[in-house]
Amino acid sequence: MRPSVVADRDTNCTDVPGGPQALTFFNQDLPLAVSEQYRASDAPGSWGAVGNSTGGYCALKLAMTNPARYGAAAGLSADYFARQDGKTGDLYAGSKAYKNENDLTWRLEHMPPPPVSLLVSTSKTGEENYEPTLKFAAAAKPPTHVTKLIRDEGGHNFQTWREEYPVVLGWLDKELSAKK
């Protein structure tokens, strides 16, 4: 799914003050709709999320903000904060505190660590998020567990992500099975 709930606005999975409630949609509304139509588990931490780029930020954010639902998440070439531009507008209504809460590294450094397993991927060359990924992983404290998938070469592209998905799906299966 796209990490936005309205056309022509990139919400970065954020509950925008006075605007779209994207995080609530993905954390509450979507799981409820899926559970009403399919035999999805409602056991604590039994859901997982995976995404790349902005979707990777969203996947990590879902698990970090709703560990009762999402026990594991993988962010491939993820940002750890929401980039703001003309398509996002002001996601935080000018609030520095709310902006900080949506910065995933800040959350790990300043808020209680959520009981989740996270996988982050990057490449030593060809990727802009290499250093931020190392900083994010270093900030994690138990019960948060971060696994790093670091390639020598790669990049912010679908070829790299296609090559990572088999590893990520195996990891996700193992992590969610351990939560049962």
Disulfide bonds with the S-S distance in Angstrom:
Cys13-Cys58 2.18
